Amino acid sequence: MRTVEEKEAWFKQAMGCTEGDLMSMINRQVDDLSMLSMGMLSDAQELLAMAGDNDEQVRQLLNRSKYVIGKQQDRQRFLDRAKTELPKELGYVIELAQHRAEMWADMADNGELLLNEFHEPDQDELDDMKTLTCDSVDVVAHWYREVK
């Protein structure tokens, strides 16, 4: 297994820059990463057209472009998944909240709960709420970080 330093050295040799530098370029390209990738391919094409010993630079630019294309594909897969999973997760949270409201309304109608009385949830309800809230916050936060 490689150390962090070995991985960083390999990345720098393969890409001609650090992973942090490349991720910074990717993060600045908000809309379409394919434009960034095409720019790298264009630079490689220009180097090939020039005379001189620039094979290493061309190889690094091609590697960078492949890396950016991979990140674009990862981003698109995540967005496609988020379109289906996020509404389900949020829908489940809303459904649970509606269920709790209906349950408490029924309890109030039956005299089991006064409208201004605090309902002390049992341990199962607390576990459900904790799990659901943590999961929902994690999904939304992850989705927001990836999309933004």
C-alpha positions in Angstrom: 0.0 0.0 0.0 1.3 3.4 -1.0 1.9 6.2 1.5 0.2 9.5 1.1 3.5 11.0 0.0 3.9 8.3 -2.6 0.4 8.8 -4.0 1.0 12.6 -4.2 4.3 12.0 -6.0 2.7 9.6 -8.4 -0.2 12.0 -9.1 2.2 14.9 -9.7 4.3 12.8 -12.1 1.3 11.5 -14.0 -0.6 14.8 -14.2 2.1 17.4 -14.0 0.4 19.1 -11.0 -0.9 18.1 -7.6 -4.4 16.6 -7.1 -5.3 19.8 -5.1 -4.3 22.0 -8.1 -6.4 19.9 -10.4 -9.4 19.8 -8.1 -9.1 23.6 -7.8 -9.4 23.9 -11.6 -12.4 21.5 -11.5 -14.1 23.4 -8.7 -13.7 26.8 -10.5 -15.3 25.3 -13.6 -18.9 25.4 -12.3 -21.0 24.5 -15.3 -19.5 22.0 -17.7 -16.3 20.1 -17.0 -16.1 19.0 -20.6 -15.0 22.6 -21.5 -12.0 22.2 -19.1 -11.2 18.8 -20.6 -11.4 20.1 -24.1 -9.1 22.9 -23.3 -6.5 20.4 -21.9 -6.9 18.3 -25.1 -6.4 21.4 -27.2 -3.2 22.3 -25.3 -1.9 18.7 -25.9 -2.7 19.0 -29.6 -0.8 22.3 -29.7 2.2 20.7 -28.0 2.1 17.8 -30.5 2.2 20.3 -33.4 5.2 22.0 -32.0 8.7 20.6 -32.6 10.6 19.5 -29.6 10.7 17.0 -26.8 7.3 17.5 -25.2 5.9 14.0 -25.0 5.8 14.1 -21.2 3.8 17.3 -21.1 1.4 15.9 -23.7 1.0 12.7 -21.7 0.3 14.7 -18.5 -2.3 16.9 -20.3 -4.0 13.8 -21.6 -4.0 12.3 -18.1 -5.5 15.5 -16.7 -8.2 15.5 -19.3 -9.1 11.8 -18.5 -9.3 12.7 -14.8 -11.6 15.7 -15.5 -13.8 13.5 -17.7 -14.0 10.9 -14.9 -15.0 13.6 -12.4 -17.7 14.9 -14.8 -19.1 11.4 -15.1 -19.0 10.9 -11.3 -20.9 14.2 -10.9 -23.5 13.3 -13.5 -24.1 9.8 -11.9 -24.5 11.5 -8.5 -26.9 14.1 -9.9 -29.0 11.4 -11.6 -29.1 9.4 -8.4 -29.9 12.4 -6.3 -32.9 13.2 -8.5 -34.5 9.9 -7.5 -33.2 9.3 -4.0 -33.4 12.8 -2.5 -37.1 13.2 -3.1 -37.7 9.8 -1.6 -35.8 10.6 1.5 -37.4 14.0 2.0 -40.8 12.5 1.2 -40.2 9.9 3.9 -39.4 12.7 6.4 -42.6 14.6 5.4 -44.6 11.4 5.6 -43.3 10.7 9.1 -44.1 14.3 10.3 -47.6 14.0 8.9 -48.1 10.7 10.6 -46.9 12.2 13.9 -49.2 15.2 13.6 -52.2 12.9 12.8 -51.4 10.6 15.7 -51.2 13.6 18.1 -54.4 15.0 16.7 -56.1 11.7 17.3 -54.8 11.6 20.8 -56.1 15.1 21.4 -59.5 14.1 20.0 -59.7 11.1 22.3 -58.7 13.2 25.3 -55.4 11.4 25.7 -53.5 14.5 24.9 -54.3 18.1 25.6 -53.4 20.4 22.6 -51.0 22.5 24.7 -49.5 19.4 26.4 -46.0 18.3 25.5 -45.9 14.8 24.1 -43.1 12.8 25.6 -41.9 10.5 22.8 -41.0 6.9 23.7 -37.6 5.5 23.0 -38.7 4.0 19.6 -40.0 7.4 18.5 -36.8 9.1 19.5 -34.7 6.5 17.7 -36.8 6.9 14.6 -36.6 10.7 14.7 -32.8 10.6 15.3 -32.1 8.1 12.5 -34.4 9.9 10.1 -33.1 13.3 10.9 -29.5 12.3 10.7 -30.0 10.4 7.5 -31.9 13.2 5.9 -29.4 15.8 6.9 -26.6 13.7 5.6 -28.3 13.1 2.2 -29.2 16.8 1.8 -25.8 18.0 2.9 -24.0 15.6 0.6 -26.2 16.4 -2.3 -25.7 20.2 -1.7 -21.9 19.8 -1.5 -21.8 17.8 -4.7 -24.1 20.0 -6.7 -22.8 23.4 -5.6 
